[in-house]
Amino acid sequence: MLPFFRPYRRQMVFALIALVVTAGTMLSLGKGVQFLIDQGLASGSEAGLTQALMIFTGLVFLLGVGSFCRFYLVSWIGERVVADIRKAVFAHLLTLSPSFFEDNSPSEIQSRITADTTLLQSVIGSSFSIALRSSLMLVGGILFLLVMHFKLTLILLACVPFVIAPVVYFGRRVRRLSRDSQDEIASVGRYLSQALRHIKVVQAFTHEQHDIQRFSNTVDRAFEVSVKRIQQRSWLTLVVILLSMSGIGVMLWFGGKDVISGAMSAGDLASFLFYSIIVAGAVGAISEVMGELQRAAGAAERIMELLSARSDIVSGTLAFPAG
């Protein structure tokens, strides 16, 4: 799908800059919290407290402005790219031979152009941005943690493989089930289109109850596949949250001992906890978004199948297979 993004390289660069700024500002808030506690509250100085609050407020303002720019640009790119995809798919469909439409239901093709592209728009305009931001937060948070306290960071990093493994495992299952779910939804639309198009025939032969039953079965199959996909994503969310928060709990125990012994200040521990939550939240967000990205991958495959289809008629002649 890269050719659809190339015309909007400038907007993508600006969106990436806004994303880096917001991620960097969010990471800086941890140091702002440390400064607020150690230089403001712990110092007992009203001037120090005011200065710490001003710095913290400035970071929050910069975060808000950067988030506005990132959301606008990424959403604009998502809408624009999906609009171009729809136009490209429709233009390509008009070049295909009539035999293609005999083998492929028009209602299913319509589902790919509308429902699948809508899913892509949601992912490009939101989920993909969240995945990039969370990745930056994850890497940046880990770097901050390593600089602040190496031992506590190793405790958190020890939990990472246990979090990544279920993300990869469940992500593959979600992608396959997402493709199946989109196919079943297309089947629902195809059957509905056929029944309504031939409604006079259905009513003339008093076939209503039979068609209602068949349509109900089709809808139920789509529902069952969707439930399986939801179950996989739910298990993924549960596992990631439990493992991430367990790692933070163990880290707090060791960090609390260091504060009691005087090895680190309360501000250091608060800042470390802030970055730990950022890292855990980033891992959780990536696991959540991974399901959406896998769904988008399934939708993109269905759309690319339409764009890769070739007509049996080439330059006014039928294209017969060789031999």
Residue, then its C-alpha position, 0 to 999 in steps of 0.5 A: m500500500l506504500p504507493f498510496f502514501r507516497p503523494y503525501r510524504r510532506q504531511m507524513v513528515f509533519a505528522l511524524i515530527a508531531l508524534v516525536v514531540t508528543a512522545g518526547t514531551m510525555l517522557s519529559l513529564g517524568k523528570g518534571v514529576q521528580f523535579l516537582i517532588d524533590q525541588g518543590l515539595a521536599s525543599g519547602s520553598e514556595a519559589g521552588l514549588t512555583q518554578a516546578l509547577m511552571i515547568f510542569t505546566g509548560l510541558v503539559f501545554l506542549l503535549g496538548v499542542g503536539s497531540f492536536c497536530r498529530f491527531y489532525l495530520v494522521s486523521w487527514i492522511g487516513e481519510r485521504v489515503v482511503a479515498d484514493i484507494r476507493k477511487a483506484v479500486f473502482a477505476h480498476l473494476l471498470t476495466l475487468s471483464p464481465s466474467f470477473f463479476e460472474d465469479n465474484s458477487p457485486s455485493e461482496i465487492q461492494s463490501r470490500i470497497t466500503a467496509d474494508t476501506t472503512l476499517l483501513q481508515s480507522v487503523i491508518g488514522s488512529s491505531f497506526s499512530i498509537a502504535l508508533r507513539s507507543s513504540l517511541m514511548l516504550v523505547g524512550g521509557i526503557l532508556f530513561l529507566l536504565v539511566m535512573h536505576f539499572k537494577l530496577t530496570l532489569i527487573l522490568l525488562a525480565c518481564v518483557p519476553f513474557v509479554i511479547a510472546p502472547v502478543v505475537y501468538f494471539g496477533r497471528r490468530v487475530r489476523r486469521l480470524s479477522r480475515d474470516s470475519q470480513d469474509e462472513i460479513a461480506s457473505v451477509g451482504r451478498y445474501l441480503s442483496q440477492a434476496l432484495r434484488h429478487i424480492k418479487v420471486v421470493q414472495a411469489f413462491t412464498h419463500e420468505q421463511h426459508d430465506i429468513q432462516r438462511f439469512s439468520n444462519t449466515v448472520d450467526r456464522a459471522f457472529e461466531v467468527s467475530v466472537k472468536r476474534i474478540q475472545q483472542r483479543s480479550w485474552l491478549t489484553l488480560v495477559v499483558i495487563l497482568l504481566s506488566m502490572s506484576g512487574i511494576g509491583v515487584m519493582l516497587w517492592f525493591g524501589g521502596k527498600d532503596v528509599i527506606s535505606g536512603a539509596m534513592s529519593a522519593g522523587d527518584l522513585a516517583s519518577f521511576l514509577f512514572y516511567s514504569i507505568i509509561v512502559a507498561g502502558a505502551v506495551g498494553a497499547i501495542s498489544e491492543v493496537m496489534g489486534e487492530l493492525q492484524r484486522a487491517a492486514g486482513a482487510a488490506e489483503r481483500i482490497m489488494e486482491l481486487l487491485s491485482a485482478r486481471s481482465d480476461i480481455v486484453s486489447g479487445t481480445l480474450a486472454f486464453p491460457a497458454g497451451 
